[in-house]
């Protein structure tokens, strides 16, 4: 049993008890979360595809922690001009755990 959900503009394939990192969410650590944009739900041979979302399916998750991703370095240089620029970026992420995939209808 799995579902494809949309969180923060990205699509993820999720299963029960799976942990994943998504873009930073405005929820406190330890709080429950309900993912609403379910694009596909599959249970063995029963597959429901949404147009654009599947009605009657809920995915419950729990916020585990807020972290930052590894640093990505961006280096810019223009040759023969003496121009160099080094810039770093760390993306803020939220770690969530999928607790339940439930069909309500």
C-alpha positions as CSV (number, residue, x, y, z in Angstrom):
1,X,0.0,0.0,0.0
2,X,1.4,3.4,-1.0
3,X,0.4,6.8,-2.1
4,X,1.9,9.7,-4.0
5,X,1.4,13.0,-2.2
6,X,2.3,16.6,-3.0
7,X,4.0,18.5,-0.2
8,X,5.4,22.0,-0.8
9,X,5.3,21.7,-4.6
10,X,7.2,18.3,-4.6
11,X,5.8,14.9,-5.1
12,X,6.7,11.9,-2.9
13,X,5.9,8.2,-2.9
14,X,5.0,7.4,0.7
15,X,4.3,4.2,2.6
16,X,3.4,3.4,6.3
17,X,6.2,4.0,8.8
18,X,8.4,5.8,6.2
19,X,10.5,8.8,7.2
20,X,11.3,11.5,4.7
21,X,12.5,15.0,4.4
22,X,10.3,17.8,2.9
23,X,10.7,21.5,2.6
24,X,10.2,23.3,6.0
25,X,6.7,23.2,7.3
26,X,5.1,25.5,9.8
27,X,4.3,22.8,12.4
28,X,6.0,22.2,15.8
29,X,8.0,19.1,16.4
30,X,5.9,16.2,17.7
31,X,2.7,17.6,16.2
32,X,0.5,15.5,13.9
33,X,0.0,16.5,10.3
34,X,-2.6,15.5,7.7
35,X,-1.4,15.5,4.1
36,X,-4.3,16.6,1.8
37,X,-3.0,16.5,-1.8
38,X,-3.1,12.8,-2.6
39,X,-2.4,12.3,-6.3
40,X,-2.5,8.5,-6.4
41,X,-3.4,5.7,-4.0
42,X,-2.6,2.1,-4.6
43,X,-3.6,-0.9,-2.4
44,X,-2.5,-4.2,-4.1
45,X,-4.5,-4.2,-7.4
46,X,-6.8,-1.4,-6.4
47,X,-5.4,1.9,-7.8
48,X,-7.1,5.3,-7.6
49,X,-5.7,8.1,-9.7
50,X,-6.8,11.6,-8.9
51,X,-8.1,14.3,-11.2
52,X,-6.1,16.2,-9.8
53,X,-6.5,14.7,-6.2
54,X,-8.0,11.5,-4.9
55,X,-11.1,12.0,-2.8
56,X,-11.6,9.9,0.4
57,X,-8.0,9.1,1.1
58,X,-6.1,10.6,4.0
59,X,-2.4,10.4,4.9
60,X,-1.5,11.1,8.5
61,X,2.1,12.0,9.4
62,X,4.0,13.3,12.4
63,X,6.7,16.0,12.5
64,X,9.9,14.6,13.9
65,X,12.4,17.4,13.6
66,X,13.4,20.6,11.8
67,X,16.9,20.4,10.3
68,X,19.1,22.0,7.6
69,X,20.4,20.1,4.6
70,X,24.1,19.9,3.7
71,X,25.7,23.0,2.4
72,X,25.7,23.6,-1.3
73,X,28.5,25.9,-2.5
74,X,28.0,28.2,-5.5
75,X,31.2,29.5,-7.1
76,X,31.0,32.2,-9.7
77,X,34.1,33.4,-11.7
78,X,34.7,35.5,-14.8
79,X,38.0,34.8,-16.3
80,X,40.6,37.5,-16.8
81,X,38.5,40.0,-14.9
82,X,39.6,39.2,-11.3
83,X,36.0,38.5,-10.3
84,X,35.3,35.6,-7.9
85,X,32.3,35.0,-5.7
86,X,31.7,32.1,-3.3
87,X,28.2,31.7,-1.9
88,X,26.8,28.9,0.3
89,X,23.2,27.7,0.9
90,X,21.6,25.3,3.4
91,X,18.0,24.4,2.7
92,X,15.7,24.2,5.7
93,X,14.0,20.8,5.9
94,X,11.4,19.1,8.1
95,X,11.6,15.4,8.8
96,X,8.2,13.6,8.9
97,X,7.1,10.1,9.5
98,X,4.1,8.6,7.7
99,X,1.9,7.0,10.4
100,X,-1.2,5.9,8.5
101,X,-2.7,5.7,5.0
102,X,-6.5,5.6,5.4
103,X,-9.4,5.3,3.0
104,X,-12.5,7.1,4.3
105,X,-15.0,6.3,1.6
